[in-house]
């Protein structure tokens, strides 16, 4: 590898460990929030396991495909690349598609392309579920927010780098090639886990607000008892 090309990657054996807090915080944000706002609601109408097997696998494949399409569209629009600069393929072992950026684009554009799939395919449907009460949208949104965990970790790897440097997808690993002589930051487990603290604070404030809204009357009664 050229001395001016640095590999920013997440080792496969560390991916699950680093992703677990992301998964936990996603579930903690959306699942209690949904049941606080809507009760058991649509969850009573969850289809049978057979129906999930028949329709769930195609839905998962579709969601994964949409995730990769958003990556590709982001590179086309923000990175100003052409289709020949993007490699499309499928991994039949994991029943998933992939889109791979072969040519360098600015880190600023790359960051946008990393964020958008999880936002559009996962986070927005999950937020819609909180407002609408749709349990199916909740399932879809949570699953495809969680599936963006590796994107979040790649984004953290690139923290602090200037937006004008060039990057492309790593050809084999989870991460990217950075065309700069800036050495990769040694982000260990402590660094990665600390990056979740802000998300955790937001989740706790959000849950506290929901709890307060739902039980405000009961809390006032308890306070009145102690005051009187």
N, C-alpha and C positions, 0 to 999 in steps of 0.2 A: 504494500500500500504506500502511496506517495506520502512524503512527510507533511504535505499540506492537506492531506485527507485524513480525517479522524473518524473512527467508528464510535457512534453513540448507541449502545445497544443495552437491552435488558436480557440478562442471562435467563434461559428457559427454566432452569431449576429454581430461580428466584421469583418468577412471574407470579405464581400462585400466592406466595407469601406476601408479596407487595400488593396484590390485587384484593386480598381478603378485606382490608379495612374499607376499600372503595365499595365492595359488594355489601358489606355490613351497613355502611352509612346510607347507601342507596335504599336498602330494604327498610332501615330505620326511619328514613324520611317519608317514604311513600306508603308503606303498608299500614302503620299506625294512623298516619294522616288520613288515609282513605276510610278506615273503619271509624275514626273519630267523626268524620264529616258525614258519612253515609250509612253507618251501621253495617250490618251484614249484606244488605242490599242485593246487588246483582251476583254476589258471591254464592248465593243459594242456588243459582242457575248454572253453576259451572258444569260443563258437559262431562260425560262419562270418560273413563280412561280410553275406551275404544275410540270415541269421537276425537279425543285429544291426539291419539296416535294417528288417526286418519287425516285430521286437519292441522294438527300442531306441527308436524314435521315439515309439510309444505310451507306453513306460515313462517317457521324458523328459517327455512332456506330463503324465502322471499325477503324477510327482514335483513338477513345477512347480505343478500344481493343488493338491496337498497342502500345498506351501509357502504358497500364498496362503490356503488354508483355515485353516491354523494362525494366520496373521496375523489373519484375520477373527475366529476363535474367541477369540484373545487380546484383541482389542478388545471383544468382547462380554462376556467374563468379567471381565477386569481393568479395562477402560475403562468398563464398564457402559453401553455404547451399544446402540442397537437396529439391526436389519438395515437400516432405511431410512437410517442414517448411514454405510453402507458401500456403495461403488459397485463392482460386479463387471463385468469385461469381458475381452476377449481381443485380443491383438495377433497377427494372423495372419502378419505378416511374420517374427516371431521364434518362431512357434508356441508362444506362452506366454499364460497367463492372468494377470490382475492383480486385486488387491483394493485399494481406495483408501479411506482413512479421511477422511470429509468434515467431521466435527465434532471439536472439540478435546477431548482427554483429558489427564490429568496426565502429565507427562514420566516420572514413575515407572512408570506403567502402559505408556506408549509404549515405554520401554526394554525392558520384559518382552516386548512384542509384537515388537520388533525381533530379540531374541535367540532366541526359541523356535523359529521355523521352521528355522533352520540347525541348531539343537540336535537337534530331534526328527526332522526329515526327513533330515538329513545326518550330523551328528556321531555320534549314537547307533548308527545302522546301521553306520557305519565302524568304531566301537569294537567292535561285536558281531562284525564280520568278523575283527578281530585275535584275538578269543577263539575263534571258531568255525572259522576257516579258510575261510569262504565267500568265494570270489572275486567272486561276483555282488553280494553285500552290500558288498564293498569298492568295486566300481565305482559302485554306487548311492550309497554314503555319501560317497565322495570327490567325485563329480559334484555332489551337492546340498549338500555343505559348501562347495565352491568357488562354487556359485551364490549363496551367502549373503554373498559378499564385499562387495557394495554395502551390505548391512545392517550389516556390521561397520564400514564407513566412515562410515555415517550415525551409528552409535553413537559413534564417535570425534568427530564434529562436535559432538555434544551434551555432551562431557565438561566437567565443571565447573559445569553449569547446575543450579539447585536442582530437586529432584524434584517440587515442588508447582506449577510453572508449567504452563501449558496449551500443547499442541502438536497439530498435525494434519498429515496428509500434504500435501506441496506438490502443487498440482493439475497441474503440468506437468513439474517437474524431479525428479531423484533427491535426496530430502531431505525437509524438513518446514518448516512454518510455526511459528514460536515466538511465542506471544502474550505478549511482554514487551519492555521497552525495552532489554534487554541486547543489545548489538550482537554479531553473529556473530564468532567468533574467526577470525582470519586463519590458517588452517591450510594452510601450503604443503607442498610435497613432502617437505621435511626433517622437518617435524612428523609427517606421516603415516607416513613410513618409520621414524622413531624409535619410533613406537608399536608396531612389530613386534619390537623388540629383546627384550622379555620373552618373547614367543612363541618367538623364535629360541633363547633360552637354554633354555627348557623342551624344545624339540625336540632340541637338542644333548645335554642331560643324558639324555633318554630314549633317544636312539640310542646314546650311550655306555654306558648301562646294558645295553641289548640286546646290544651288541657284547661287553661284559664277561661277560654270562651265557653267551653262545654259545661264546666262545673262552677262557673262564676256565682250562680245563685246559691249553690250548696256551700261554697267557700264563704260567701257573705253571711249565711245563716250561722256557720260555725264561729265566725269572727264576732257576730252579734251575741252569741251565747257567752263567749269569754268576756266580752265587754260589759254585758249586763250582769 
